[in-house]
Amino acid sequence: LWTRAGEKAKAWKAYQEVITRFINEGPFAVDAVRRCELLLREEGKRDEVLKLYQDTFKRAKRPSRAAPEFLRASNWFRLGLAYAQTLALDGKEPEARKVLNEIGVDPAAIRTR
């Protein structure tokens, strides 16, 4: 609602609250991270996008004892994948491969550019 109303600062605050309180609770937290990314890009703060994904990926918890199909639907996995793609787009391929390995994705199996 705040974004549609042109209230970017209020939208940012609302998205940050969702991220802070619910990073491991459901897919809406990943959506909040993506919306924060869009706000950062709109404001010309492209360099802060990488930090956003780095911070949120660190705070997300890897599910324990989850089947692979459920693991890949987790916020931890989805944020890790987005983080790796952002690293790759910023020319940080070694770091991107490290994150992909951590989340169990063969770096050769996905296109990061």
C-alpha positions in Angstrom: 0.0 0.0 0.0 2.8 2.4 0.9 4.6 1.8 -2.4 1.4 2.4 -4.4 0.8 5.6 -2.4 4.3 6.8 -3.3 5.5 6.6 0.3 8.8 4.8 -0.3 10.2 5.5 3.2 7.1 4.0 4.8 7.2 1.1 2.4 10.8 0.4 3.2 10.1 0.4 6.9 7.2 -2.0 6.5 9.2 -4.4 4.4 12.1 -4.2 6.8 9.8 -5.1 9.7 8.5 -8.2 7.8 12.1 -9.2 7.1 13.2 -8.7 10.7 10.3 -10.4 12.3 9.5 -13.2 9.8 12.6 -14.0 7.7 12.0 -17.8 8.4 8.2 -17.8 8.5 7.0 -17.8 5.0 7.4 -16.8 1.4 6.2 -13.2 2.1 9.5 -12.5 3.7 11.4 -13.3 0.5 8.9 -11.0 -1.3 9.7 -8.2 1.1 13.4 -8.6 0.4 12.8 -8.4 -3.3 10.6 -5.3 -2.9 13.4 -3.7 -0.8 15.8 -4.6 -3.7 13.5 -2.7 -6.1 13.3 0.3 -3.8 17.1 0.4 -3.6 17.5 0.1 -7.3 14.9 2.9 -7.9 16.8 5.1 -5.6 20.1 4.4 -7.4 21.5 2.4 -4.5 22.6 -0.6 -6.5 25.6 -1.2 -4.3 23.4 -1.7 -1.3 21.5 -4.6 -2.9 24.3 -7.0 -2.4 24.5 -6.1 1.3 20.7 -6.6 1.6 21.0 -10.2 0.3 24.1 -10.9 2.3 22.4 -9.8 5.5 19.1 -11.6 4.9 20.8 -14.8 3.8 22.9 -14.9 7.0 19.8 -14.4 9.1 17.7 -17.1 7.3 18.0 -20.5 8.9 18.7 -23.7 6.9 15.8 -26.1 7.5 16.9 -29.2 9.4 16.0 -32.7 8.2 14.1 -31.4 5.1 13.6 -33.3 1.9 15.4 -31.7 -1.0 12.1 -30.5 -2.6 11.2 -28.8 0.6 14.6 -27.4 1.2 14.5 -25.7 -2.2 11.2 -24.0 -1.2 12.7 -22.6 2.0 13.5 -18.9 2.5 17.1 -19.9 3.2 17.5 -21.5 -0.2 15.6 -18.9 -2.1 17.6 -16.0 -0.5 20.8 -17.9 -1.1 20.1 -18.3 -4.7 19.2 -14.6 -5.1 22.3 -13.7 -3.2 24.5 -15.9 -5.5 22.9 -14.3 -8.6 23.5 -10.8 -7.2 27.1 -11.7 -6.5 27.6 -13.1 -10.0 26.0 -10.0 -11.6 28.4 -7.8 -9.6 31.3 -9.8 -11.0 32.0 -11.8 -7.8 31.9 -15.3 -9.4 34.0 -17.1 -6.7 31.8 -15.8 -3.9 28.7 -16.7 -6.0 30.0 -20.3 -6.4 30.7 -20.5 -2.7 27.1 -19.6 -1.9 25.7 -22.0 -4.5 27.8 -24.8 -3.0 26.5 -23.9 0.4 22.9 -24.2 -0.7 23.6 -27.4 -2.6 23.4 -26.1 -6.2 26.0 -27.1 -8.8 27.2 -23.7 -10.1 27.5 -25.1 -13.6 23.8 -26.0 -13.5 22.5 -22.4 -13.4 22.9 -19.3 -15.4 24.0 -16.4 -13.3 24.4 -13.8 -16.0 
